[in-house]
Amino acid sequence: MKRYRIRLTADAEQDLIEIYRYIALHDSSENADYVLDQLESLCSRLTELPERGHLPPELDRIGVTNYREVYFKPYRVIYEAIRQDVFIHCILDGRRDIPSLLQRRLIR
């Protein structure tokens, strides 16, 4: 089976930091650790089957089809597979204004 390398963009790394800080501040560091572990595990599973994700509907509606996403609800991991690499572009809380975030981060 083909294995892909996972590459987090600087924006995705910052997303993880912000998610962790928010949960630690508003809930607990134990829950922040748990969510971080789950998100990192979700990303690492993309090494084997990156095509398992689906098109983000906000991007599909405007004809942008090179990105995919997987969930650890309410968080959405948006990525792009290019050759042997999976680039994680965004790790977003799905309760936020996703169309605006995607517009700023992916559609330039």
MOKA-V821531 format. One record per residue. RES is the residue in one letter. SS is DSSP state (2 for helix, 1 for strand, 0 for the rest). OMEGA is omega in whole degrees, -180 to 180 (* if undefined). Layout:
# MOKA-V821531
res={RES	RES}
ss={SS	SS}
omega={OMEGA	OMEGA}
This chain:
# MOKA-V821531
res={M	K	R	Y	R	I	R	L	T	A	D	A	E	Q	D	L	I	E	I	Y	R	Y	I	A	L	H	D	S	S	E	N	A	D	Y	V	L	D	Q	L	E	S	L	C	S	R	L	T	E	L	P	E	R	G	H	L	P	P	E	L	D	R	I	G	V	T	N	Y	R	E	V	Y	F	K	P	Y	R	V	I	Y	E	A	I	R	Q	D	V	F	I	H	C	I	L	D	G	R	R	D	I	P	S	L	L	Q	R	R	L	I	R}
ss={0	0	0	0	1	1	1	1	0	2	2	2	2	2	2	2	2	2	2	2	2	2	2	2	2	2	0	0	2	2	2	2	2	2	2	2	2	2	2	2	2	2	2	2	2	2	2	0	0	2	2	2	0	1	0	0	2	2	2	2	0	0	0	0	0	0	0	1	1	1	1	1	0	0	1	1	1	1	1	1	1	1	0	0	1	1	1	1	1	1	1	1	1	0	0	0	0	2	2	2	2	2	2	2	2	0	0	0}
omega={179	178	180	173	178	179	175	174	178	178	180	176	179	176	-180	179	-179	178	-180	-179	-179	-179	180	-178	-174	180	178	178	177	178	177	177	-179	-179	178	178	-179	179	178	178	178	179	-177	178	178	179	-177	-176	-178	-180	-180	178	179	179	173	-175	180	179	179	-180	-179	174	177	-171	-178	179	176	178	172	-173	153	-168	7	-174	-179	178	-177	-171	-179	177	178	-176	-177	-176	171	180	175	-177	-175	168	-168	172	-177	178	180	179	-174	180	179	179	180	178	-179	-171	-173	-175	-176	*}
